[in-house]
Amino acid sequence: MLYMEKSQTSLDIRNPGLRTLPPGVERYFVRGGGLSVLDVLPEDKLEIINDEGKQTCEIVVFNSKGKSDPSILNLKENSDASFSKKTILNDEKITKLFKRKKFDLSKAKSSTIFDEDCPTGEKIILKSKDKCTVMLAAPGEAMNVHNQNPPTDLTVFLNKSKFDNNNEEQFVLPEPLGDATYEKLIKRRTVEMYEVKAGEYIQIIDVGGRQCSDFLAFDKAKLDKRIESIIDATATRTFMGVAYPAPGLFSKFFDMYHDPMIEVVRDTVGRHDTFNYACTAKYYEDMGYFGHINCSENFNNALKKYEVKSRKGWTAINLFFNTSINQLNVASFDEPWSRPGDYVLFRASKDLICASSACPCDVDPANGWNPTDIFVRTYPKQQKYSKAIAFRMKEDSEPKLTKETGFHKKTSKLTRNFIDYNGYWLANNYNNYGTINEYTACREKAIAIDLSPLRKFEIMGPDSENLMQHALTRNVKKLSIGQVSYSAMCYENGCMIDDGTIFRLGKDNFRWIGGQEYGGTWLRELAKKKKYKVWVKSSTDQIHNISVQGPNSRKILEKFVWTAPAQPTINELQWFRFAIARIDDHLGTPIIVSRTGYTGELGFEIWCHPKDASKVWDKVWEHGKNLGITPMGLEGLDMVRIEAGLIFYGYEFNDQTDPFEAGIGFSVALKTKEDDFVGKDALIKRKESPQKKLVGLELIGKEQASNGDGVHVGRATVGVITSGMISPKLNKNIALCRMDIKYSDIGTDVEVGKIDGHQKRIGAKVVKFPFYDPEKLRVRS
C-alpha cells in the first residue's frame, strides 16, 4: 500500500557510490596521527566530526599574510602546535606548500578542540571571518600494543558560502600525485593525443564518475618506422591470466610482438574491459542512431597527424567500462563502477604515443546515460608511486590505497608474489620455498605468516561488556582477563557479518579482531542504538601481527619472549589465552602473544606495533633457523586451514549464511547465554529448522574440487563446494561443502560435478571433519 500511495521513478533510485553532497559542500578527512590542509574563504563553515571519539584536534590557522591567527575561526590559542610542527617535517607535499605560501610555522600557535574523552560522533562547527589556510591535525603517537589509545580519524565538511549552484554535475579532480609534466582535460565526446617516455607515469581520471575512457598506446619507435604496434588485449589476457591486468605481479599490457607496453601501478576502480572495440559507427547505426559521434572515428581523426591508417573499430583498453560474460555466454554491460575522482595510474614500459577518449555514448548505461569529461596527467619517471588497489569499507567510503604491513620490508626480500588482501599486500608464496614446502613446514616444523590485515578494534568504557555481549554470539560475560574467545557476529536475521576473536584486556576493556572493517562501524552503530557509554576505536594501523605455527613454534618463542611474574610464560600459556609480553627482557619491545592460530597446529600469534615488526621478524628467524622456520604465504595457509576445517569469508560463509550453516554452531551460546543478542531469535528458529550444513567430503581420484562446484545426487544439486584441496599429509582429495541437510549424514554418497556439472562427475562421500587432527590434540598440546 505504501508503494502505491507514492509513485516512484528511476530518479528515486539511491546511488550512494557516487558520494553526492549538497552543492557547495566538500568532504575531507584527517587521518589519525596525521594532518590535512584546507583553503577557506570568508563566511565558509567548517564542520568537524570526531568519528570514533576520544580524539583531540589541533588547529593552526594562517591569515593571508602567512601569520598564525586562530581568531579568524573564532578560536583562542591554547597550545603551541607541537604535533603539527613535528608531523609536517615528514610531509614533503605540505612542506612545499608552506614554503610557497611563505607560512611561518615555527612561530605558529594552535587551538586544540575536543576533549580527550569526547563522545563518538561529537561535532564542532567553525565559521571563518576571513580568507585563511587551515591545518587540522588528529594528534597521536604510535600505540603501545599493551594500551588502547590509537589516534583515529576526523571527518571535515567544508560548507562554502559562495559556489556555483547551476552545475548539477560533480567534478572531482584529485590533487596531483606529484609534479605533473602534462595535464589535459579531455572534454566529453572527444579524444586527445599525448606522448610519454619509458618509465613515465600516466594518470587517467574519471572526474565526474561513471564515465568510460578508451585508451590506445603505440610503440613510438615502431611507429616511426611505420609499424603500428598497439596494446594487444588477447596477448595480454593470455600472458597475465586475467581479464585485465591489475596492480601486483600480473600487471602488464603487451603488444602483438609480446613486448610489455605499460604496467598498471594503481587502480581505484577495479572494473575495465579488454574484450570490446572502442565504440564504433556500426554500433550506433545498428540501433538506428546514424551519424552518432564515436570513439573509433575520433581516434582516426586524432591519429591523422601520425599518418596512422584509419580503422572502422579500434581494439582499445576500455577503462572504466563495466562489462561481464555470464555462465550462459551472454555478454552484458552496465554503468561503470568508477566514482568521481577515481583513476588508473600506468607506467610506460617504452616510449609511447597515447590517445585517450571521453566516450560519447549516451544511448545506454555505458556512461551512466550522461557522458562527462576525463582528465589526464603524466609524471616524470624519477617520481615513485606505490602499487595499490583502492579499498573501500562501504560504498560511499573514501578509497584507501593498498598498504604495506610492518613486516613487508622482510617478506619482500623473499618474494615478489604479493596479492592485495583486504587492503594490504600479502605474500602468496615464497621464492625458493613454494606452497608445498611451506605447507609441510607448518605440519612438521614451524612457519611464520604475516596476517596484519586482520581488523582490530579497541572497545572501552563502562558499557563495553554490555556492547560485546549484545553484539556477539558468545557469552562474553564468561571471559576472564587474559582469555580469548572465538565468536560470530550476526545481523538480526541470524546471518553472519563476520567471525573473529575477542580478547579481554580488563574489566571494561576488550579488543575485537575480525576480517571486516565494517565490524567497527557496526559496533558503533549498535552502541548508539542501545545508548551505551562505550568507545570503539580502530587500531588496525597500530597493531600488526605475525603467526608462528607448527610443532616447533613453542620452542622458538620460549627463547625470546619475556613475561612478568603476573603473566603466564610461553610454556604455561594455554589455548585461547594471551600474555602481555616483551622481547628478551622487561625493557624490550612490547608485544602480546596469544595461543591462537588458523592452521590446526600448535601455534601462537605475536601482536606488535608496525614500527617494531622487523624486530619481531628478526627474533623469530634468529631463534627459528635451527628449528626449521619457513615463511608461509596465503596459498599454504589455505591448505592447512581446509585440512583443519576452518572457515573463510566468501567461501564457507557470507552475509546469507548463519553460524550453524557455516559449521561454527559451537560459537552460538543459546543454552548458556540468557542475555539477548543480535540475531538470537532468528538463530533459535534456524537451529530448530536447519536447511544447510557444512560437511566434509572425500573425493575419489586426484582432481581437486573448486569453490562453486555443484554437488549432486542424481540430477539434483544438493550442495556446493566451498573449498577443496589435495592433502599431501593425508594423501586424500578432500573438500568442504555446504550441503542440503537431507544429504549431510556421514557416509552419504554424492558426486561433484565438473565441466557443466553433468558431463563429468567425481564420486565423493560425506566424512567427518576436521580432516586433520579431528580431536584437536595437536593445537591443544
N, C-alpha and C positions, 0 to 999 in steps of 0.2 A: 504493500500500500504506500509506503514511504517513497518508493521509487516512482510510482505512478503520479504521486502528488507533485513531484518536482521533476520536470523533464530535463534530462541531462544530455549533453552533446560531447563531441570529441574535445571541446575546449575545457571540459571538466576533468579530463584525464590528468592525473598527477605526473609530474616529471621531476622528482627530487634529484635525479642525477645531474640536472642542468644547474643546480645550485642558484636558482633565480633569487635575487634580492630586490627589494623595492628600489625604484630609481633614486640615485644619489647615495646609496648605501654600499660601502665596501667592507669586506671582511678580511681581517689579518689575524695572525697567530704569533704569540710569544712562547717559544718552546721553553719547557722547564730547564733552568740553568743557562738560558740564552737571552738574546735581546733582539728587538726589531726597531726600525726607524721609520717614521711616517712624516710626511709633509702635511701641515694643517693650515687652513685658511681661516680668516675671521668668521665668527659665528658657527663654525663647524663644531659638531659634538662628538666626543669620544665615549663610547660605551664599553667599559672594561669588565669582563666576566671572569670570575675565579672558577674555572671549570670543575676542579676537584676539591677546592677548599684548602685551608692550612698552607697558603702560599702568598707571600708578600709580593708587591710590585714596586720596583724602583723606577721613578720617572725623572728624566732630565729634559728640560725644555730650553731650546736655543731660540733667541729672537732673530730678527732679520739681520742684525749686526754680528751674529755669531756668539753672543754673550748668553750665559746661563740666566734664565728668568722664568721660574716656575709660576710666577704670578699671572702669566698670560692664561694659564688654565685654572686660575684662582686657587693655586696650591701654595703652601708655605714650605720653605726649605727646612728639612728636619734630618738630613743625612748628607754624607759627603760623596755620594755616587761611587763608593769604593768598588762595588761589584761591577758596575758598568765600565769603570776605568780599567779594571783588570781583564774583563772579558773581551773588550774591544781590541786588545792587543793581539788576540788570536783570530780576529775577523778582518781579513785583508780588504774585503769589499767595503765595509763600513769605514775602515781607516782611511781609504782613498776618498770616500765621500766627504769625510770630515776635513781632510786636508784641502779638498777642492773648495769647500764652503768656508774654510778658514775658521772652523769652530775650535774654541779653546777648551778642551775637555779637562785639562789639568786643574783649572780653577772652578770647574763646574760643581754646583751643588744639586742635590736631588730631593725629591719628596717621595717618601715611602707611604703607600696606601695599602689597605687590607691588614688586619691583624694576623699574627702567626697562627691563631686558632679560628680564623674566619670560616663560616659555614660553606659547604659546597654550593656553587652557583651564585654567590654574593656578587652584586653588580654595583658599579660606581660610574656615574655619568659626569663628564667634564666638558665645559664649553669654552671655546677659545675666544679670546678678546682681540687677537691679532694674528698675523701670519707668523708661523713658527715651525720649527722642526722638533718632533717629539721622539725621544728614545725611551722605550719601555723595556724593562728587564724583569725576568722572573728569577730572582736570586736563589742560589742553592749550590752547595758543594757536593762533591762525589759522596754518595751514601755508603756508609759502613754497612756491610751486609747484615751485621748484628742489629742494626737500627731500622726504623721505619719512617724516615724523613726525606723521601725523594722530592726534588724540585719538580713541579708539574706545570702544565700549560695554562696560559691565559688566552682568552678569545677577545678580540677587539673589533668593534664595529665603528667605522668612521661614517658619520652621517653628515654629508656635505650640505652646506647652506645654499650653494649655487650649483646647479647641474642642468644638463640638457634633458628636459622631460619629454621631448618629442621622439627620441630614438628608443624604440621598444626592444631592439636587438642588443644582446650582450656582446661586448668586445673586450676580451681579457687577453692582454699581451703581457706575458710574464717578463720579469726583469731578465736582462741578458745573462747568460751563464758565465760570461767573461767579456773581454774586449772584442766586440764583433768586428770582422773585416768587411762585412757586406750585410745590408739589411734591405728587404724589399717587401712591400705589401702587394700581394697578388690579388687584384680585385676580382670579385665574383665573376665567373664565366670567362676568365682569361687565363693566359699562360705566360710565364716569364722564364727566360734563359739566364744561366749564370755558370761560372767556371770555378773549379776548386783544384788545388794541388794535392798530391798524395799526402796523406796524414792530416789534412784539414777536416774540420767538422762541419756538418750541415744540420741545422735545426729547422724542422718543418712544423709550424704551429697552427693548430685549428683555433683561431681566436674567437669564433662565435659558437663553436660546438656543433657536433653532428654534421660535419662538412667533409666531403671526400677531397683528396688531393692526389692526382695521378703523378707518378714520378718516373722520369727517364734519366738514365745516366749512360753516356757514351765514353768509351775509351778514347781520350783525346789523341794519343799517339797513333792509334789505328785510324781514327777519323781523318787525321792529317794526311794519311796515305789512301784516303777514300775507302777505307774498310769500316763498315758500320757495325760496330760491336757494342751491343747494349746488354743490360742485365737480362739473363735468361731464366725465367721463372721455373721452367722444367728442370734445368740443370741444378738450380738452387734447391728445389724441393728434394731432388734425388740425393744430393750430397749431404744436405742438412737433416734429412729425415723428418721434416716438419712441413706444415702447410705454408708457413712463412717464418723466417729466422727471428730470433728474439735475443736480447742481451744474454750473454753467457758463453758457453763453449761453442754452441752451434748458432753462430750469429752472422754468418757471411752470405752475401748475394754474389752469384757467379755469372759469367757471360758464357756464350756458346763455346768458347775455347777453353772452358773450365778454369779460367783465371778469376780470382776474387776481385770484385769491383768495389763493394762497400761493406762495412761492418756495422751492425746495429749496436750502438752503445747504450742508448736509453730508449725506453718506450713507456709512456704513461697511459697508453690505451689498451694494447694487447689484443686488438682485433683488426686485421687488414686482409687484403685479397691479393692472391697471385695467380688466380685461375682465369680471370676475365680480361677482355680488352678494356682499355680506356673507352669511354662511351663514344659511339660512332653514329654517323648519319643514318645508317641502316637501322640501328636500334630504335631511333625515334620515328623513322619512316614506317616501320612495321606497326607502330601504334597510331599512325596517322598524323604525326607531327612533322610534316615536310619542311625542310629548311631550318630545323632546330639547330642552334649552335651546339657544338660537341667538342669534347676534349681532343679527339684524334685530329680533326681539322685544325683546331687551334695549335696543336703540336706541329702539323705540317707547315702552317704559316710561319711559326716561330723559327723553324729549322731551315727555312729557305736560305738564310744568310750563311749557313754551313754547307749548303748545296747537298743536303740530305734528301733522298728521294721520298716523295710523299707516299703514304700508305693509307689504305681505307680504314685500318684499325691498328692501333699501337698496343703492343703487349707490355703495358706499363706495370709498375708496382702500385697498386691502388690503395694508397694509405687511407686508413680510417673507414674503408668500405667494408661493411658488415655483411659478409656472405657465409653461407654454410651449405653442406651437402648432407642430407639425412640418410638413414638406413635404406630408404626406398629409392635412393639415387635421384632425389629431387633437389635441384639447386635452387636456393632462395636467398633473398637479402632483406634487410630491414634497416631501420635508422641506425646510423653509426653509434658506437659506444663512446666516442670522444666527447669530452666536456669542454667548455670554453677554457682556453689556455693549455689544453693537452698538446703534447708534442712527441715527435720522434727525433732522435739525435743519431746521425750517421757519422762514420769516419771513412773518408775516401782511402781506398787501397792503392789508387793510382791517380794520375791527373785525369780529371773528368770534365765533360761538358754536360751540364744538367738542365733539365726542364721540369718545372712544377706547375700544376694546374690548380685552379679553384673550380671544381667541376660545376657545369651549368645545369645539371639535371634538376628539373622542377616538376616532373610529371609522376614521380614515385617517391618512396621513402628514402632513397639513396642519400639525399642531403637533408633529411628531415622535412622535405617538401619546400625548403626555403634556402636556396644557395647563398652562401656567405663568403667572406674573404679568407685567405690563407696568408700567413706571414713566414718569410724565410730569413734566417740569419746564418752566416758562416763564421767560423772561428779559426784562428791560426793553429797549426799543429803543435806549437810549443805549449799551448794550454792543455791540461789533462783533466778528464772528467771520468768519474766513477761509472762503472757499468751498473745499470739499475732498471728495474721494472717498478711501476707505481703500485703501492699497496694502499687500499682504502678500507677502513674498518666498516663504513656504511656507504650507501650510495651517494650521500651528499657530503662525505668527509673530504677534506683536503688530501691530495695524494702525498704519500710518504715514499721516498725512493729507497730501493733495496740497500740495506746497510751491511757492513761487515761486523761480525761479532768480535768480542775481545780476543778470541782465540785465532782469528783469521790470519794474523801475522805468522803463526806457527803452522797452521794447516795448509796455507797457500804455498808453503815451501815444499809440500809433499804431493800436491796435486793441482791441476788446473780444471778438473772436472767438478765445477760448482753449479748448483741449481738454486733458483730462488725458492726458499721455503718460508712461507709466512712472513715475507718482508725482509729476510736475511739470506746471505749467501752461505749455503752449507755444502760440504763435500758430498759428492755422490759415491765416489770410491777413491782409492789412493793408488798413485803410481808405485810400481814395484811391490805392491801387496795384492790388490784385486779383491773382488767381492767374496769369493770362496775362502781365501786365506783370512780375510777379516772375520767372516762368519766362524771359521774353525777356531781362530784365536779366542773368540768370545766363549766358545764352548769348552775349550781345553786349557787356555792360559788367562789372558786378560786383554781387554780393549779399552780405548778411550774414544768417546764420541762427543762432539760439540752439539748440544741441544739448547743453545741460548735463545732461540726464537720462542720458546715457551713464554706465555704471557704471565707476568707476575703482578699481583695487586696486594697492597697493604691495607688491611681492614682494621681500623682503630676506633675507639670510643666506647662509651658505656653501653651502647646497644649493639656492639659488634657481634656478640654471641647470638643475640636475637635475630640479627640480619642473616647470619650464615645458617642458623637453624631453620629459618624460613626459606632460604634460597636453595639449600642443598637437600638431597635425598637421604644423606647420612644423619645420624643423631650426633650433632656437633657437641651437645652438652656432655657427652661421654668422653670427649677428648681431654687428655691431660696435657699440661705444658710439656713440650718436648715430643709430643706424639704427632704422627701424620696419618691422615685417613684419605682413602680414595673415594670419590663421590661423583654422582651425576648431577647436572644442573638442568632443570626441565622448565618448559613452558607450562601453562595451565592445562593444556591438553595431554600432558604427560610425555610429550616428545622432547628430545634432548637438544639443549643449547650447546652443551659441552660436557666433557668429563675432565677430571683433574684431581689434584691433591690439595688438601688443606693442612697447613702447618699451624699448630697452636704455639705462639711465642710467649703469650702471657694471659692473664685473666681476661683482659679485654683487647687482646692483640692476636690477629690471625694473618696469615699470608696464603692467598689463593693462587695456585699455579695451574693454568689450563692452556688450551690450544687457541682459544678465540679471544681476540682483543675486545670484542663486543661484550664479553663477560663482565668487564669492569663497568661499562656503561649500564648494563642491565642491573647490576648490583646497586648502582647509584639511583637508578630509576625506582627500584624496589624500596630502597631506604626512604626515598622521598614520599612514595605512596604510603608507606607504613608509619611515616613521621618518626623514624628512628634517628637518634643523635649518634651519627657514625660517619666516618670518613673512609672513602675508598680511593686510594692513591695508586696511580700507575707507577710501577717500578721496574718494568722490563728493561729499560735502558740503563738501569743502575745495578742489575743483578744478571750476570751471565753464568752459565753452568756447563760443566763437563761431566759426563757419566763414565765412571770407571767400573767395568763389569767383567765378570769371569771368575773362575776358581781361585786365581791368584790376586784378586782385587784387594782383599783384606791385608794380605802380606805387603802389598805396595803401600797402602795408605798408613799402615801402622808405623812405617819408618819415618814419616814426616808430619803427621797430624798430631798437634798438641791440644789437649783439652784440660780445662781447670778441674780441680778435685770434685766440684759440684756437678760436673758433666760426665757422661759415660765416655770411656775410651773407645777407640775403634774396635777393639776386641770385645768390649761389653755392649756395643751398640746393637740393639735388636731390630728386627724387621719392622719397617714403618715407624721408626723413631729417628730423631735428628739430634745432633750435638752442636753447640756453639763452640767453635774451634779456631785455631790459628796454625800457621805453618811453622814448624820447628819448635817454637817456644812462645812464652807469654807476650813477647814483643813482636811476634811475627805477623805476617799478613792475615787479616781477619777473613775467615771462611765459615760456612756452615756445611756440615757433612750429614747427608741423610741416607738411611739404609733403604733406598728406593731404586727403581730402575724400570726398564721397558724391554728386558731381554729374557726373563725367565731364569736368570742365573744369579748367584750370589753377586751383589754389586752395591755400589754407592754412587751418590751424586754430590759433586762439590760445587757450592754456590759462592760466587765472589763478585767483586766489582770488576767491570771490564778492564780497568787500568791494571788490575792485578792478575788478569787472565794468563798472561805469558809466564808469570812466576809460577802459577799453579801448574800449567802445562809442563814447564821445565822440571818441576819437582816430581810429577807423575812419571815423566820419562827417565829422569835420573835414577829413581828407585825401581822403575819397572823394566829397565832394559835387560836385566838379568833374569827377569821372570816372564819374558815373552810378550811384553806390552806391544800392542799393534793399534794403529789408528783405524777407526771404523767409519764408513760413510753410510748414507741413508739406505743404499741397496742392501748392505749387510744387515742393518738394523731391521729392515722389513722382513728379512728371512727369519731372524731369531724371534721377532715378536709374533709372527704367524705360527711358528712351532709352539710358542708359549701360549697361544690363544688370546693374545692381547689385541684390543680393538683399536681402530684408527678412523678418525673423522673422514667422511666422504667414501669410506669403504664399508666398514661394519655398522656405522651409524651416521645419521644426519638428523635434520630437524623434522623428519617424518618417522623417526624410529624411537620407540620407548626403550628404557633400560633393560626390560625383560627380553625384548626382541634383539637387543644388541649383545646379549649374553652377560650382562652385568647386573642381573636382578639382585645379587647379593648386596649391592650398594644401596638398595632401597629399603629403608628401615621401617617397614609398615607395622611390624609387630612390636618393636622396642621404642618407637618414637611416637609419643602421644600428641606432641605439638603438631599443629597444621603446618604444611609447607607447600610451596608452589607445585601444583600438579598432583597433589596427594589423592584427591577424589578420583581423578581420571586414572591414576595408576592402580587404585584399588579395583576399578572396573576392568582395566586392561589385564590385570593379573587373573581375575576371575574368568575372563573370556579371551584367552590368548589366540592370536591368529597366526603369528610367525614365531620362529625360534631360531637362534643361531646354533648351528650344528657343525661338527667336524665331518669331513668326507675323506675317504681313502680311495684313490683312483687307481685303475689298472694302467700299466704301461708307464711311459716317461713323458707323455705330452702334458704340459702344465695347464691347469685351469686358470683362466684370467677373470679379473673383475668384470662382471656383467654377463658372463656366460650363463645361459639358461640351464636349469636342472630339471630333468623330465622323468615322469613315469608314463610310459607310452607316449602318446601325442601331447599330453597335458604338460604345461610348465608348472612345476610345483615349488620351485625355488630359484635363487640366483646366487652365483658365486660372488663373494665379497673379496676374497684374497686367495691366492694359490701359490704353491712352490713345490719344487723337488727337494726334499730334505736330504742333504748329504749325511747327516748324523744318523737319521732313522732309516735311510735308504728307502724312502717311501714317497709317493706322489700324494700330497695332502692339500686340502683346501678348507676354507671356512665358507659357510653357505647360510644364507637366510632362507629358511625352509618353511613351507606350509606345515602347520602344527600336526596335521594328519600323517605326515611322512617323516616326522622328526625322531622316531624311536630308533635306538641303537640297533644296527643290523639291517635296517631297511635298504633295499637295493634301488638305486636310481641310476640315471645316465646324465652325463654332462654333454650338452650339445655344442658342436663346433661347426664351422663354416656358416651355414644358415640356421643352425640349431637342430636340423633334422638329417642332413646328408651324412653327418658323422657323429657318432655317439661313443663316449668313453664311459665304460662301466664304472660304477662307484658304489660305495657302501657307507652308510652313516656310522660313524665311530665316535668314541668318547674323545673329548678334548678338554684341556690342553693335550696336544700330541706329545710334547716333550715334558718330562718330569711332572706328570699329572697330579702327583701328591704334593708338589712344590717343596720337596725335601731340599733341593739344592739352593733355592732362593732363601730358605729359612736357615740354612746351615751356619 
